[in-house]
Amino acid sequence: MRFSKKVKSLSPSPFLFHPEKYIRKIQVNRQKQNPQFTDLETLISFPFLSTSTTMTKEFAVPPVVFPSVGNPVATGGNIQQRRVPIAPFQPPRPSNSGIPFMSFDIGSAAATTAGPIGGGTGPIGGVANFDDEEPLLDELGIHPDQIWKKTKSILNPFRVNPTFHKDSDLSGPIFLYLSFCLFQLLAGKIQFGVILGWIVVSSIFLYVVFNMLAGRHGNLNLHTCTSVIGYCLLPVVILSAVSLFVPQNGALRFGIAGVFVIWATRACTNLMVAVADGGEEHRGLIAYACFLIYTLFSLLVIF
């Protein structure tokens, strides 16, 4: 008896050999107790079971309709349709555009809008009229005819015409400065910075001396003073060109330099006295200052 009881106690549970029957019995008992019992609870209670014992539940999914053009219109029922986005508004492109690669029309604006372009009275979209335009050099303040007249007035050392020099400019002095530097370069002397610095210092020096002599009656400005000194540099430029053909050593070189220095000094003195007021009674002192200035430039040519 004891042995049979032990064997009976060691007998395996029927759940190990027939789990489906055991689970079905549990489901029947639970459905009797609770009619809302589903197989989902059993699946949760026994996750090791195969999927063959589980039940599937179908869900009703509404169909998705993709209309071809525009927003869809509901035809009835509970059918939900997806709304298709509409492209943003774009203005129509005219076929008669004035510019082929532009998407807007400027022909109408060009026909109705008119205004002067640099003195012309033609429309904006049309061809501008440049007949009434000033030359480019005049717009930049460079007047070649006036520069030539001022240069010719310096060529006569005995009779300098001061009427052209009352309207001062720096275009002619810059041209003479570059010419002077070019002739010095041909002589083997690179003195661009030296000559420019001496012109600036000489202009300030003569401006201060003249206004101190003229006192309260002096009306010479620095722009006019620089213009006069620059134009009177013409004899020194000629000296620099002539010195290329004159022997380096000898009294002839000094004599020629002295003549050109006197020429530049006389022209500059006459112009300074005629252009500005209050310098007639101090002509000698002004001439001495001009003589020092052009002697300095001539020394660059000689040595």
Buried (B, 14 or more C-beta within 10 A) or exposed (E): EEEEEEEEEEEEEEEEEEBEEBBEEBBEEBEEEEEEBEBEBBBEEEEEBEEEBEEEEEEEEEEEEEEEEEEBEEEEEEEEBEEEEEEEEEEEEEEEBBEEEEEEBBEEEBEEEEEEBEEBEEBBBEEBBEEEBEEEEEEEEBBEEBBEBBBEBBEEBEEBBBEBBEEBBBBBBBBBBBBBBBBBEEBEBEBBEEBBEBBEEBBEBBBEBBBEBBEEEBEBEBEBBBBBBBBBBBBBBBBBBBBEEBEEEEEEBEEBBEEBBBBBBBBBBBBBBBBBEBBEEBBEBBBBBBBBBBBBBBEBBEE
